[in-house]
Amino acid sequence: MKRPREIRMNSKILGIEPLRRRIVAAQRNGRTVALANGCFDLLHAGHIRYLQDAKRHSDLLVVALNSDRSVRRIKGPHRPVQPEKERAEIIAALACVDFVTIFNEPDVRKLLRTLKPDFHCKGTDYTQETVPERETAQEVGAHVLICGDPKDHSTRDLLARIVRLERRRT
């Protein structure tokens, strides 16, 4: 009988300090780094388009994933649907994503100060003027980019649709 293969931790998923060291080395070698962030609770087309667009602007794409605790603070007690380690694994599996890190804060101001990316990417639900971390990005020399397609996808709407479909079945 074969033994089950051990699941290996994805090498794209890093803690903040190891990630910072990778970014410093990459930038020293002339590579550009973009930081995108979000909850990514149930992955949908809007997420993919956002991340692919962010990657087009840089050599390396780092995705900062809200921790479970952070998601609950932002979205409410019934979220996230998927635990942070699984969400990180899913995001890390995307070809456009180079690294993933998990953070607890409500926004990425602290991460911007620590990682100092070249670009700070936000979705189209923001404008240049409404990006919460805009001043921090400017402070560390990161250009703010609005990426992705129009915001007509959301996890909240997807969950509501699933609930409606389930109710019809019963």
Protein Blocks (a to p, Z undefined) as FASTA:
>chain_A
ZZdddddddfkbccfklmmmmmmmmmmnopacdddddjklagcfklmmmmmmmmmmpmbd
cdddddfklmmmmnojkbcfbdfklmmmmmmmpmklmbdcddfbfbfklmmmmnopabdc
ddfkbcfklmmklmmmmmnopacddedjddfbcfklmmmmmmmmmmmmZZ
